[in-house]
Amino acid sequence: MQARLEALPEAQPRRLVMDEFALYKGHRYATVVMDADTRRVLWVGEGRSREAIRPFFDWLGAERCKRIEAVAMDMNSKRLATAVRNAMPA
């Protein structure tokens, strides 16, 4: 599986989809980030806070963040929206 993952071309997303979901019944959540054009899952991380999503933007890097044109997410995802605004260049 690792070899297959390494064989994939480096992600160059222009549009992202972000969603949070419950890991278990209760209050443990995770966040998934997908490339909206390729439907490829780019990242999954535990939590739904600004701090939880920061590793995704660190992995993506400043140059690839500059290429992002749009991000789709639930309207009630204020935490994610704030993290996106902080990570994306104006």
C-alpha positions as CSV (number, residue, x, y, z in Angstrom):
1,M,0.0,0.0,0.0
2,Q,2.8,2.4,0.9
3,A,4.4,1.8,-2.6
4,R,1.0,2.6,-4.3
5,L,0.7,5.8,-2.2
6,E,4.2,6.9,-3.1
7,A,3.5,6.3,-6.8
8,L,0.7,8.8,-6.8
9,P,1.6,12.2,-8.3
10,E,2.0,15.0,-5.8
11,A,-1.4,16.7,-5.1
12,Q,-1.9,20.1,-6.8
13,P,-5.4,20.9,-5.6
14,R,-7.2,24.1,-6.8
15,R,-10.5,23.4,-5.0
16,L,-10.9,21.7,-1.6
17,V,-13.8,20.0,0.2
18,M,-13.6,19.8,4.0
19,D,-15.9,18.0,6.3
20,E,-15.9,16.9,9.9
21,F,-17.4,13.6,11.1
22,A,-17.9,11.7,14.3
23,L,-15.3,9.0,15.0
24,Y,-17.5,7.4,17.6
25,K,-20.7,8.1,19.3
26,G,-20.0,11.0,21.5
27,H,-17.8,14.0,20.9
28,R,-14.7,12.6,19.1
29,Y,-14.4,14.0,15.6
30,A,-12.1,13.9,12.6
31,T,-11.7,16.2,9.6
32,V,-11.2,15.0,6.0
33,V,-9.9,17.2,3.2
34,M,-10.4,16.2,-0.4
35,D,-9.4,17.6,-3.8
36,A,-12.8,18.6,-5.3
37,D,-11.6,18.0,-8.9
38,T,-10.0,14.6,-8.5
39,R,-12.1,13.4,-5.5
40,R,-8.9,12.3,-4.0
41,V,-8.7,12.2,-0.2
42,L,-5.7,14.4,0.7
43,W,-5.7,14.3,4.4
44,V,-7.6,13.0,7.5
45,G,-6.9,14.2,10.9
46,E,-8.4,13.8,14.4
47,G,-10.2,16.8,15.7
48,R,-12.1,19.6,14.2
49,S,-10.4,22.7,15.7
50,R,-8.2,25.2,14.0
51,E,-5.2,23.5,15.6
52,A,-6.4,20.1,14.3
53,I,-6.5,21.3,10.6
54,R,-3.1,23.2,10.8
55,P,-1.0,20.1,9.9
56,F,-2.9,19.8,6.6
57,F,-1.8,23.3,5.6
58,D,1.7,22.7,6.8
59,W,1.8,19.6,4.6
60,L,0.3,21.5,1.7
61,G,2.9,24.2,2.0
62,A,2.8,27.9,1.1
63,E,3.2,27.5,-2.6
64,R,0.4,25.0,-3.0
65,C,-1.8,27.1,-0.6
66,K,-1.5,30.0,-3.1
67,R,-3.1,27.9,-5.8
68,I,-6.3,27.2,-3.9
69,E,-9.2,29.0,-5.5
70,A,-12.1,27.7,-3.4
71,V,-12.9,25.7,-0.3
72,A,-16.3,24.0,0.3
73,M,-17.4,23.2,3.8
74,D,-20.5,23.1,6.0
75,M,-21.9,26.5,6.8
76,N,-21.7,25.8,10.5
77,S,-17.9,24.9,10.4
78,K,-16.7,28.2,11.8
79,R,-13.6,26.6,13.2
80,L,-12.6,25.2,9.8
81,A,-13.4,28.5,8.1
82,T,-11.2,30.4,10.5
83,A,-8.3,27.9,9.9
84,V,-8.7,28.3,6.1
85,R,-8.7,32.1,6.3
86,N,-5.5,32.0,8.4
87,A,-3.7,29.6,6.1
88,M,-4.6,31.1,2.8
89,P,-2.9,34.1,1.3
90,A,-5.1,37.2,0.8
